[in-house]
Amino acid sequence: MSILKIAIVGAECSGKSTLCTLLAKHYKTIYVPEYACEYLAKLTSPELYTLNDIQSINIGQLQSEHLLAQRGNKLLVCDTSPLVNKVWAEVKYGICPTPILQSIVENTYDYYFLASPDFPWENAPFREHPNDREELFLRYKKELLSYGFKFEIIHGTLLQRMQQCTHIINATMGVNIPLIS
């Protein structure tokens, strides 16, 4: 059985995780949480992560996707992608390891949703760029365009983002599962 795989990407604190949870609930499927949070929480000093840690996070994320795809109900909602790890590595260390670059083209998604940073900033563990969200958003957009990936920019309230996503997911899946607000 084929499964539609989507990724929600964007800058920190742009509602991605909450949106993933809501989409999974709406479509009665599961979502793949952002593995970086789990990984960094296990480090003795999470603020001192390395480029090798980002590579390990990328591997863990992809392994989680592979495992959870087997349990998904026609749709797999992914809270991040290797593209995010590329941008993260480049912003933090100025380079991106080849295995992450390879994983971007080898593990594609049927659709990407790029979350606009129009939510108020909230401090949380592992968030690092409160003042760079617009710049990061533009960088993600540039990367999605450079790879030629199908994507939509989502913005507004969570309900508006859900409407934007479900419109595209429904059309892609050939279903009509309306939102109940």
C-alpha positions as CSV (number, residue, x, y, z in Angstrom):
1,M,0.0,0.0,0.0
2,S,1.3,3.4,-1.0
3,I,1.5,6.1,1.7
4,L,1.5,9.8,1.1
5,K,4.5,11.3,2.9
6,I,4.5,15.0,3.9
7,A,7.0,17.1,5.8
8,I,6.3,20.2,7.8
9,V,9.4,22.4,7.7
10,G,10.3,25.9,8.8
11,A,12.0,28.0,11.5
12,E,11.7,27.4,15.2
13,C,8.5,28.2,16.9
14,S,6.3,28.4,13.8
15,G,3.7,25.9,14.9
16,K,5.1,22.8,13.1
17,S,4.8,20.2,15.9
18,T,1.3,21.3,16.9
19,L,0.2,21.2,13.2
20,C,1.7,17.7,12.8
21,T,-0.3,16.5,15.8
22,L,-3.6,18.1,14.4
23,L,-3.1,16.7,10.9
24,A,-2.4,13.2,12.2
25,K,-5.5,13.4,14.4
26,H,-7.6,14.7,11.5
27,Y,-6.5,12.0,9.1
28,K,-6.5,9.3,11.8
29,T,-2.9,8.5,11.2
30,I,0.4,8.9,13.1
31,Y,3.1,11.5,12.8
32,V,6.8,11.3,13.1
33,P,8.0,13.7,15.9
34,E,11.1,15.7,15.6
35,Y,13.9,13.3,16.6
36,A,16.3,16.1,17.5
37,C,14.3,16.9,20.7
38,E,14.6,13.4,21.9
39,Y,18.3,13.2,20.9
40,L,19.4,16.5,22.5
41,A,17.5,15.8,25.7
42,K,19.7,12.7,26.2
43,L,23.0,14.7,25.9
44,T,24.8,15.8,29.1
45,S,25.2,19.3,27.7
46,P,22.6,19.6,24.9
47,E,23.8,23.2,24.1
48,L,27.2,21.7,23.1
49,Y,26.0,19.4,20.3
50,T,28.3,18.8,17.4
51,L,28.1,18.4,13.6
52,N,28.3,14.6,14.2
53,D,25.2,15.0,16.5
54,I,23.3,16.6,13.6
55,Q,24.3,13.7,11.4
56,S,23.1,11.2,14.1
57,I,19.8,13.2,14.4
58,N,19.3,12.9,10.7
59,I,19.8,9.1,10.8
60,G,17.5,8.8,13.8
61,Q,14.8,10.9,12.1
62,L,14.9,8.8,8.9
63,Q,14.8,5.5,10.9
64,S,11.7,6.8,12.8
65,E,10.0,7.7,9.6
66,H,10.7,4.3,8.1
67,L,9.3,2.5,11.2
68,L,6.3,4.7,11.6
69,A,5.4,4.6,7.8
70,Q,4.5,1.0,8.3
71,R,1.8,2.0,10.8
72,G,0.5,5.1,9.0
73,N,-3.0,5.2,7.6
74,K,-2.4,6.3,4.0
75,L,-0.6,9.4,5.2
76,L,2.6,10.0,7.1
77,V,3.1,13.4,8.7
78,C,6.7,14.2,9.4
79,D,7.7,17.0,11.8
80,T,10.9,17.9,9.9
81,S,13.1,16.5,7.1
82,P,16.7,16.1,6.1
83,L,16.4,19.5,4.5
84,V,16.0,21.0,7.9
85,N,19.1,19.2,9.1
86,K,21.0,20.7,6.1
87,V,20.0,24.2,7.0
88,W,20.7,23.6,10.7
89,A,24.3,22.3,10.0
90,E,25.1,25.1,7.6
91,V,23.8,27.8,10.0
92,K,25.6,26.3,13.0
93,Y,28.8,25.0,11.4
94,G,29.0,26.6,7.9
95,I,28.9,23.1,6.2
96,C,26.6,20.2,5.6
97,P,28.0,16.7,5.7
98,T,27.6,14.7,2.5
99,P,25.4,12.0,4.1
100,I,22.7,14.6,5.0
101,L,22.9,16.0,1.5
102,Q,22.4,12.5,0.0
103,S,19.5,11.8,2.4
104,I,17.7,14.9,1.0
105,V,17.5,13.4,-2.5
106,E,17.1,9.8,-1.4
107,N,14.3,10.4,1.1
108,T,11.9,12.8,-0.6
109,Y,8.4,13.7,0.5
110,D,5.3,13.9,-1.7
111,Y,4.7,17.4,-0.4
112,Y,6.4,19.9,1.9
113,F,4.6,22.6,3.9
114,L,6.8,25.5,4.8
115,A,5.5,27.2,8.0
116,S,5.7,30.9,8.1
117,P,7.2,32.4,11.3
118,D,4.2,34.4,12.1
119,F,3.6,32.9,15.5
120,P,4.9,34.7,18.6
121,W,8.2,33.4,19.9
122,E,8.1,31.1,22.9
123,N,11.2,30.0,24.7
124,A,11.6,26.2,24.8
125,P,14.5,23.8,25.2
126,F,16.8,23.6,22.2
127,R,15.5,26.8,20.5
128,E,18.3,29.0,19.4
129,H,17.2,31.7,16.9
130,P,14.5,34.0,18.2
131,N,15.7,36.9,16.0
132,D,16.5,34.9,12.8
133,R,13.2,33.2,12.0
134,E,12.4,35.3,8.9
135,E,15.9,34.8,7.6
136,L,15.6,31.0,8.2
137,F,12.2,30.9,6.6
138,L,13.6,32.5,3.4
139,R,16.5,30.0,3.5
140,Y,14.1,27.1,3.7
141,K,12.1,28.5,0.8
142,K,15.3,28.9,-1.3
143,E,16.3,25.3,-0.5
144,L,12.9,23.9,-1.4
145,L,13.0,25.8,-4.7
146,S,16.5,24.7,-5.5
147,Y,15.6,21.1,-5.1
148,G,12.4,21.5,-7.1
149,F,10.3,20.0,-4.3
150,K,6.5,20.5,-4.3
151,F,5.7,22.8,-1.4
152,E,3.2,25.3,-0.1
153,I,3.8,28.2,2.3
154,I,1.4,28.0,5.2
155,H,0.6,30.9,7.4
156,G,-2.0,32.4,9.8
157,T,-3.7,30.7,12.8
158,L,-3.5,27.0,13.3
159,L,-7.0,26.7,11.8
160,Q,-6.0,28.6,8.7
161,R,-2.9,26.4,8.4
162,M,-5.0,23.2,8.8
163,Q,-7.3,24.5,6.1
164,Q,-4.4,25.2,3.8
165,C,-2.8,21.8,4.4
166,T,-6.0,19.7,4.2
167,H,-7.0,21.3,1.0
168,I,-3.7,20.1,-0.6
169,I,-3.6,16.7,1.2
170,N,-7.3,16.0,0.2
171,A,-6.6,16.9,-3.4
172,T,-3.4,14.8,-3.5
173,M,-5.0,11.8,-1.8
174,G,-8.2,12.1,-3.9
175,V,-10.4,12.3,-0.8
176,N,-12.7,14.9,0.8
177,I,-12.2,14.9,4.6
178,P,-13.6,18.2,5.7
179,L,-12.3,20.1,8.7
180,I,-14.7,20.3,11.6
181,S,-14.0,23.5,13.4
